[in-house]
Amino acid sequence: MKWENVREQYPDRWVVFEALAAHTEEDTRFVGELAVIDHFMEGRDAMKRQHELHKAHPTREYYFFHTSRENLNIVERKWAGIRGFRA
């Protein structure tokens, strides 16, 4: 499904989706095809569901966005460093 179709089908909703076809150009992730997994009225519910999915399937690409957004602007952030390192 394309983002335009999602916006039509789920107006004014938070949607949690999996990116099925995506690519990166410079620091931006472009999602061509996606599968809607769930939708919510509240953003915190969508965030919680996305977190649950990511925890269960860490190699898959899950996002949540509000359908009021015309475009999916996904900026990839590279992080450097070590998490949880204690001396």
KELUMZA-796092 format. One record per atom (N, C-alpha, C): atom name; residue in one letter; x, y, z; residue number from 1. Coordinates in steps of 0.1 Angstrom, whole numbers, plus 2048, in hexadecimal, padded with zeros to 3 digits. Layout:
BEGIN
+----+---+-----+-----+-----+-----+
!  a ! r !  px !  py !  pz !   k !
+----+---+-----+-----+-----+-----+
! CA ! a !   X !   Y !   Z ! NUM !
...
+----+---+-----+-----+-----+-----+
This chain:
BEGIN
+----+---+-----+-----+-----+-----+
!  a ! r !  px !  py !  pz !   k !
+----+---+-----+-----+-----+-----+
!  N ! m ! 808 ! 7F4 ! 800 !   1 !
! CA ! m ! 800 ! 800 ! 800 !   1 !
!  C ! m ! 809 ! 80C ! 800 !   1 !
!  N ! k ! 805 ! 817 ! 7FA !   2 !
! CA ! k ! 80C ! 823 ! 7F9 !   2 !
!  C ! k ! 807 ! 82D ! 804 !   2 !
!  N ! w ! 80F ! 836 ! 809 !   3 !
! CA ! w ! 80B ! 83F ! 813 !   3 !
!  C ! w ! 7FF ! 847 ! 810 !   3 !
!  N ! e ! 7FD ! 84B ! 803 !   4 !
! CA ! e ! 7F2 ! 852 ! 7FF !   4 !
!  C ! e ! 7E5 ! 84A ! 802 !   4 !
!  N ! n ! 7E5 ! 83D ! 7FF !   5 !
! CA ! n ! 7DA ! 835 ! 801 !   5 !
!  C ! n ! 7D7 ! 833 ! 810 !   5 !
!  N ! v ! 7E1 ! 833 ! 818 !   6 !
! CA ! v ! 7E0 ! 832 ! 827 !   6 !
!  C ! v ! 7D9 ! 83E ! 82C !   6 !
!  N ! r ! 7DD ! 84A ! 827 !   7 !
! CA ! r ! 7D7 ! 856 ! 82C !   7 !
!  C ! r ! 7C8 ! 857 ! 828 !   7 !
!  N ! e ! 7C4 ! 851 ! 81D !   8 !
! CA ! e ! 7B6 ! 851 ! 819 !   8 !
!  C ! e ! 7AE ! 847 ! 821 !   8 !
!  N ! q ! 7B4 ! 83C ! 824 !   9 !
! CA ! q ! 7AD ! 831 ! 82B !   9 !
!  C ! q ! 7AC ! 834 ! 83A !   9 !
!  N ! y ! 7B6 ! 83B ! 840 !  10 !
! CA ! y ! 7B6 ! 83D ! 84E !  10 !
!  C ! y ! 7B8 ! 84C ! 851 !  10 !
!  N ! p ! 7AE ! 854 ! 84E !  11 !
! CA ! p ! 7B0 ! 863 ! 850 !  11 !
!  C ! p ! 7B0 ! 867 ! 85E !  11 !
!  N ! d ! 7B9 ! 870 ! 861 !  12 !
! CA ! d ! 7BB ! 875 ! 86F !  12 !
!  C ! d ! 7BD ! 86A ! 879 !  12 !
!  N ! r ! 7C6 ! 861 ! 876 !  13 !
! CA ! r ! 7C9 ! 856 ! 87F !  13 !
!  C ! r ! 7D8 ! 854 ! 880 !  13 !
!  N ! w ! 7DD ! 84E ! 88B !  14 !
! CA ! w ! 7EB ! 849 ! 88C !  14 !
!  C ! w ! 7EB ! 83B ! 886 !  14 !
!  N ! v ! 7F4 ! 839 ! 87D !  15 !
! CA ! v ! 7F6 ! 82B ! 878 !  15 !
!  C ! v ! 803 ! 825 ! 87B !  15 !
!  N ! v ! 803 ! 819 ! 87E !  16 !
! CA ! v ! 810 ! 811 ! 880 !  16 !
!  C ! v ! 811 ! 808 ! 874 !  16 !
!  N ! f ! 81D ! 809 ! 86D !  17 !
! CA ! f ! 81E ! 801 ! 861 !  17 !
!  C ! f ! 82C ! 7FB ! 860 !  17 !
!  N ! e ! 82D ! 7F1 ! 857 !  18 !
! CA ! e ! 83A ! 7EC ! 854 !  18 !
!  C ! e ! 83E ! 7F0 ! 846 !  18 !
!  N ! a ! 84A ! 7F4 ! 845 !  19 !
! CA ! a ! 850 ! 7F8 ! 837 !  19 !
!  C ! a ! 853 ! 7EB ! 830 !  19 !
!  N ! l ! 84C ! 7E9 ! 825 !  20 !
! CA ! l ! 84F ! 7DD ! 81D !  20 !
!  C ! l ! 859 ! 7DF ! 812 !  20 !
!  N ! a ! 859 ! 7EB ! 80D !  21 !
! CA ! a ! 863 ! 7EF ! 802 !  21 !
!  C ! a ! 868 ! 7FD ! 806 !  21 !
!  N ! a ! 875 ! 7FE ! 809 !  22 !
! CA ! a ! 87A ! 80B ! 80D !  22 !
!  C ! a ! 889 ! 80C ! 809 !  22 !
!  N ! h ! 88D ! 818 ! 807 !  23 !
! CA ! h ! 89B ! 81B ! 804 !  23 !
!  C ! h ! 8A0 ! 828 ! 80A !  23 !
!  N ! t ! 8AD ! 829 ! 80B !  24 !
! CA ! t ! 8B3 ! 835 ! 811 !  24 !
!  C ! t ! 8BA ! 83D ! 807 !  24 !
!  N ! e ! 8B8 ! 84A ! 807 !  25 !
! CA ! e ! 8C0 ! 854 ! 7FF !  25 !
!  C ! e ! 8C5 ! 85E ! 809 !  25 !
!  N ! e ! 8D2 ! 85F ! 80A !  26 !
! CA ! e ! 8D9 ! 867 ! 813 !  26 !
!  C ! e ! 8D5 ! 864 ! 821 !  26 !
!  N ! d ! 8CD ! 86C ! 828 !  27 !
! CA ! d ! 8C9 ! 869 ! 836 !  27 !
!  C ! d ! 8BA ! 868 ! 837 !  27 !
!  N ! t ! 8B3 ! 866 ! 82C !  28 !
! CA ! t ! 8A5 ! 865 ! 82B !  28 !
!  C ! t ! 8A0 ! 857 ! 827 !  28 !
!  N ! r ! 897 ! 851 ! 82E !  29 !
! CA ! r ! 891 ! 844 ! 82B !  29 !
!  C ! r ! 884 ! 846 ! 824 !  29 !
!  N ! f ! 883 ! 840 ! 818 !  30 !
! CA ! f ! 877 ! 841 ! 810 !  30 !
!  C ! f ! 870 ! 834 ! 810 !  30 !
!  N ! v ! 863 ! 834 ! 813 !  31 !
! CA ! v ! 85B ! 828 ! 814 !  31 !
!  C ! v ! 852 ! 828 ! 808 !  31 !
!  N ! g ! 854 ! 81E ! 7FF !  32 !
! CA ! g ! 84C ! 81C ! 7F3 !  32 !
!  C ! g ! 83F ! 815 ! 7F6 !  32 !
!  N ! e ! 840 ! 809 ! 7FD !  33 !
! CA ! e ! 835 ! 801 ! 800 !  33 !
!  C ! e ! 835 ! 7FE ! 80F !  33 !
!  N ! l ! 829 ! 7FE ! 814 !  34 !
! CA ! l ! 828 ! 7FC ! 823 !  34 !
!  C ! l ! 81B ! 7F3 ! 825 !  34 !
!  N ! a ! 81B ! 7ED ! 831 !  35 !
! CA ! a ! 810 ! 7E5 ! 836 !  35 !
!  C ! a ! 80B ! 7EB ! 843 !  35 !
!  N ! v ! 7FF ! 7F0 ! 844 !  36 !
! CA ! v ! 7F9 ! 7F5 ! 850 !  36 !
!  C ! v ! 7F7 ! 7EA ! 859 !  36 !
!  N ! i ! 7FC ! 7EB ! 866 !  37 !
! CA ! i ! 7FA ! 7E1 ! 870 !  37 !
!  C ! i ! 7EF ! 7E4 ! 879 !  37 !
!  N ! d ! 7EE ! 7F1 ! 87D !  38 !
! CA ! d ! 7E4 ! 7F6 ! 887 !  38 !
!  C ! d ! 7E2 ! 805 ! 885 !  38 !
!  N ! h ! 7D7 ! 80A ! 88B !  39 !
! CA ! h ! 7D4 ! 818 ! 88A !  39 !
!  C ! h ! 7CE ! 81C ! 897 !  39 !
!  N ! f ! 7D1 ! 829 ! 89B !  40 !
! CA ! f ! 7CD ! 82E ! 8A8 !  40 !
!  C ! f ! 7C9 ! 83C ! 8A8 !  40 !
!  N ! m ! 7C1 ! 841 ! 8B1 !  41 !
! CA ! m ! 7BE ! 84F ! 8B3 !  41 !
!  C ! m ! 7C9 ! 856 ! 8BA !  41 !
!  N ! e ! 7CF ! 84F ! 8C3 !  42 !
! CA ! e ! 7DA ! 856 ! 8CC !  42 !
!  C ! e ! 7E8 ! 852 ! 8C7 !  42 !
!  N ! g ! 7F1 ! 85B ! 8C7 !  43 !
! CA ! g ! 7FE ! 859 ! 8C3 !  43 !
!  C ! g ! 806 ! 850 ! 8CC !  43 !
!  N ! r ! 803 ! 851 ! 8D9 !  44 !
! CA ! r ! 80A ! 848 ! 8E3 !  44 !
!  C ! r ! 807 ! 83A ! 8E1 !  44 !
!  N ! d ! 7FA ! 837 ! 8DD !  45 !
! CA ! d ! 7F6 ! 829 ! 8DA !  45 !
!  C ! d ! 7FE ! 823 ! 8CE !  45 !
!  N ! a ! 7FF ! 82C ! 8C4 !  46 !
! CA ! a ! 807 ! 828 ! 8B8 !  46 !
!  C ! a ! 815 ! 825 ! 8BB !  46 !
!  N ! m ! 81B ! 82E ! 8C3 !  47 !
! CA ! m ! 829 ! 82D ! 8C7 !  47 !
!  C ! m ! 82B ! 820 ! 8CF !  47 !
!  N ! k ! 822 ! 81D ! 8D8 !  48 !
! CA ! k ! 823 ! 811 ! 8E0 !  48 !
!  C ! k ! 823 ! 804 ! 8D7 !  48 !
!  N ! r ! 819 ! 804 ! 8CE !  49 !
! CA ! r ! 818 ! 7F9 ! 8C5 !  49 !
!  C ! r ! 824 ! 7F7 ! 8BC !  49 !
!  N ! q ! 82A ! 802 ! 8B7 !  50 !
! CA ! q ! 836 ! 802 ! 8AF !  50 !
!  C ! q ! 842 ! 7FC ! 8B7 !  50 !
!  N ! h ! 843 ! 800 ! 8C4 !  51 !
! CA ! h ! 84D ! 7FB ! 8CC !  51 !
!  C ! h ! 84C ! 7EC ! 8CF !  51 !
!  N ! e ! 840 ! 7E8 ! 8D1 !  52 !
! CA ! e ! 83D ! 7D9 ! 8D3 !  52 !
!  C ! e ! 841 ! 7D1 ! 8C7 !  52 !
!  N ! l ! 83D ! 7D6 ! 8BB !  53 !
! CA ! l ! 841 ! 7CF ! 8AF !  53 !
!  C ! l ! 850 ! 7CF ! 8AD !  53 !
!  N ! h ! 857 ! 7DA ! 8AF !  54 !
! CA ! h ! 865 ! 7DB ! 8AD !  54 !
!  C ! h ! 86C ! 7D1 ! 8B7 !  54 !
!  N ! k ! 867 ! 7D1 ! 8C3 !  55 !
! CA ! k ! 86D ! 7C8 ! 8CD !  55 !
!  C ! k ! 86C ! 7B9 ! 8C9 !  55 !
!  N ! a ! 860 ! 7B6 ! 8C3 !  56 !
! CA ! a ! 85E ! 7A8 ! 8BF !  56 !
!  C ! a ! 865 ! 7A4 ! 8B2 !  56 !
!  N ! h ! 867 ! 7AE ! 8A9 !  57 !
! CA ! h ! 86D ! 7AB ! 89C !  57 !
!  C ! h ! 877 ! 7B7 ! 899 !  57 !
!  N ! p ! 883 ! 7B7 ! 8A0 !  58 !
! CA ! p ! 88C ! 7C2 ! 89E !  58 !
!  C ! p ! 892 ! 7C4 ! 890 !  58 !
!  N ! t ! 891 ! 7BA ! 888 !  59 !
! CA ! t ! 897 ! 7BC ! 87A !  59 !
!  C ! t ! 88D ! 7C1 ! 870 !  59 !
!  N ! r ! 881 ! 7C3 ! 874 !  60 !
! CA ! r ! 877 ! 7C8 ! 86B !  60 !
!  C ! r ! 875 ! 7D7 ! 86D !  60 !
!  N ! e ! 870 ! 7DE ! 863 !  61 !
! CA ! e ! 86F ! 7ED ! 863 !  61 !
!  C ! e ! 861 ! 7F2 ! 866 !  61 !
!  N ! y ! 85F ! 7F6 ! 873 !  62 !
! CA ! y ! 852 ! 7FB ! 877 !  62 !
!  C ! y ! 853 ! 80A ! 87A !  62 !
!  N ! y ! 848 ! 811 ! 876 !  63 !
! CA ! y ! 847 ! 81F ! 879 !  63 !
!  C ! y ! 839 ! 822 ! 87D !  63 !
!  N ! f ! 837 ! 82E ! 883 !  64 !
! CA ! f ! 82A ! 833 ! 885 !  64 !
!  C ! f ! 82A ! 842 ! 881 !  64 !
!  N ! f ! 81F ! 846 ! 87A !  65 !
! CA ! f ! 81D ! 854 ! 876 !  65 !
!  C ! f ! 80F ! 857 ! 876 !  65 !
!  N ! h ! 80C ! 864 ! 877 !  66 !
! CA ! h ! 7FE ! 869 ! 876 !  66 !
!  C ! h ! 7FB ! 86C ! 867 !  66 !
!  N ! t ! 7EF ! 868 ! 864 !  67 !
! CA ! t ! 7EB ! 869 ! 855 !  67 !
!  C ! t ! 7E9 ! 878 ! 851 !  67 !
!  N ! s ! 7E9 ! 881 ! 85A !  68 !
! CA ! s ! 7E9 ! 88F ! 856 !  68 !
!  C ! s ! 7F6 ! 893 ! 84F !  68 !
!  N ! r ! 800 ! 88C ! 850 !  69 !
! CA ! r ! 80D ! 88F ! 84A !  69 !
!  C ! r ! 80C ! 88B ! 83B !  69 !
!  N ! e ! 80E ! 894 ! 832 !  70 !
! CA ! e ! 80D ! 892 ! 824 !  70 !
!  C ! e ! 818 ! 888 ! 81F !  70 !
!  N ! n ! 824 ! 889 ! 825 !  71 !
! CA ! n ! 82F ! 881 ! 821 !  71 !
!  C ! n ! 835 ! 87A ! 82D !  71 !
!  N ! l ! 83B ! 86E ! 82A !  72 !
! CA ! l ! 843 ! 867 ! 835 !  72 !
!  C ! l ! 851 ! 86D ! 834 !  72 !
!  N ! n ! 855 ! 875 ! 83D !  73 !
! CA ! n ! 862 ! 87B ! 83E !  73 !
!  C ! n ! 86A ! 873 ! 849 !  73 !
!  N ! i ! 871 ! 869 ! 845 !  74 !
! CA ! i ! 878 ! 861 ! 84F !  74 !
!  C ! i ! 887 ! 864 ! 84E !  74 !
!  N ! v ! 88C ! 86A ! 857 !  75 !
! CA ! v ! 89B ! 86E ! 858 !  75 !
!  C ! v ! 8A2 ! 863 ! 860 !  75 !
!  N ! e ! 8AC ! 85D ! 859 !  76 !
! CA ! e ! 8B4 ! 853 ! 860 !  76 !
!  C ! e ! 8BF ! 85A ! 868 !  76 !
!  N ! r ! 8C0 ! 857 ! 875 !  77 !
! CA ! r ! 8CA ! 85D ! 87D !  77 !
!  C ! r ! 8D4 ! 852 ! 881 !  77 !
!  N ! k ! 8E0 ! 855 ! 87E !  78 !
! CA ! k ! 8EB ! 84C ! 881 !  78 !
!  C ! k ! 8F0 ! 850 ! 88F !  78 !
!  N ! w ! 8F2 ! 846 ! 897 !  79 !
! CA ! w ! 8F8 ! 849 ! 8A5 !  79 !
!  C ! w ! 905 ! 843 ! 8A6 !  79 !
!  N ! a ! 90E ! 849 ! 8AD !  80 !
! CA ! a ! 91B ! 844 ! 8B0 !  80 !
!  C ! a ! 91D ! 843 ! 8BF !  80 !
!  N ! g ! 923 ! 839 ! 8C3 !  81 !
! CA ! g ! 925 ! 837 ! 8D2 !  81 !
!  C ! g ! 921 ! 82A ! 8D6 !  81 !
!  N ! i ! 922 ! 828 ! 8E3 !  82 !
! CA ! i ! 91F ! 81B ! 8E9 !  82 !
!  C ! i ! 914 ! 81D ! 8F3 !  82 !
!  N ! r ! 909 ! 816 ! 8F2 !  83 !
! CA ! r ! 8FF ! 817 ! 8FC !  83 !
!  C ! r ! 902 ! 80F ! 908 !  83 !
!  N ! g ! 8FF ! 814 ! 913 !  84 !
! CA ! g ! 900 ! 80C ! 91F !  84 !
!  C ! g ! 90E ! 809 ! 924 !  84 !
!  N ! f ! 918 ! 810 ! 91F !  85 !
! CA ! f ! 926 ! 80E ! 923 !  85 !
!  C ! f ! 928 ! 814 ! 930 !  85 !
!  N ! r ! 92D ! 80C ! 939 !  86 !
! CA ! r ! 931 ! 811 ! 946 !  86 !
!  C ! r ! 93F ! 80E ! 94A !  86 !
!  N ! a ! 946 ! 817 ! 94F !  87 !
! CA ! a ! 954 ! 815 ! 952 !  87 !
!  C ! a ! 956 ! 80E ! 960 !  87 !
+----+---+-----+-----+-----+-----+
